[in-house]
Amino acid sequence: MSLLSRLRRRRPPIPDGLWIKCQNCGEIIYSKTLIEGDKLCPKCHYHYLLSARERIALLIDDGTFEEHDGAMTPCDPLKFVDTGSYSDKQKNARKKSGELEAAVTGTGTMDGVRVALGVMDFSYMGGSMGSVVGEKLTRLIERAAEQRLPVIVVSASGGVRMHEAIIGLMQMAKTSAALYRLKEARVPYISVLTNPTTGGTTASFAMLGDVIIAEPKSLIGFAGPRVIKQTIRQDLPEGFQTAEFLLEKGTIDLVVPRPEMKATIVRLLRHLGCS
Ligand SMILES: [Zn+2]
């Protein structure tokens, strides 16, 4: 063994949490640059997951966010158990995310424009949509229709929460119906898709935006590639569930990097007559 490799071996390991390896490009990143910035890899600009609160801080003017329905929590009518009980999973999710549910909703201003904002938190049970996520978003949309406030929903979700079965699935229809009423009231809705936006979330409110924006390289789809391949028995095009592919096919309207997201949304809102 050479001296260099012996010295390398004696070097203490990188402490957890101080440096991390970029999960996209492998670059070693000083974690503080991720914590204090927009959570982008400085080398490849990979967009790391943001919590709901981080997303709100990024989009909403300081001190203007007023949360709605923050205390709403789900019940467990099916007494669902898979690898553990649903209620235990909720407790763990609360501890992990610091949130009471997978969506945070409220109102605030963006560069002075008043908006109704809903943000999903992927760290709470994969941002899954159960009764509370559906109800919070529906109330957000209904209040926004009454007050004529533009709605923005930032999705990060694995889809409908299976632990609530049909009650979870019903949220797709409920949120979609609320958005139809918002459309009838001629109030704009901007949907922001982040990595990942899949399942019943994609099949309902996430794809119903008057304008649909995605963060670069986000995974966006309904079912996973394996399921689709088995169903249609065809090879799938490379990268077919990425934001860029969907933009090329016209499914979404814009791919916007995180540092430009707020300014882009504000510009759109002003174009749409919001002030
Ligand atoms: Zn990277």
Boltz pocket constraint, residues with backbone or C-beta under 6 A from the ligand:
constraints:
  - pocket:
      binder: B
      contacts: [[A, 22], [A, 23], [A, 24], [A, 25], [A, 26], [A, 27], [A, 41], [A, 42], [A, 43], [A, 44], [A, 45], [A, 46]]
      max_distance: 6.0
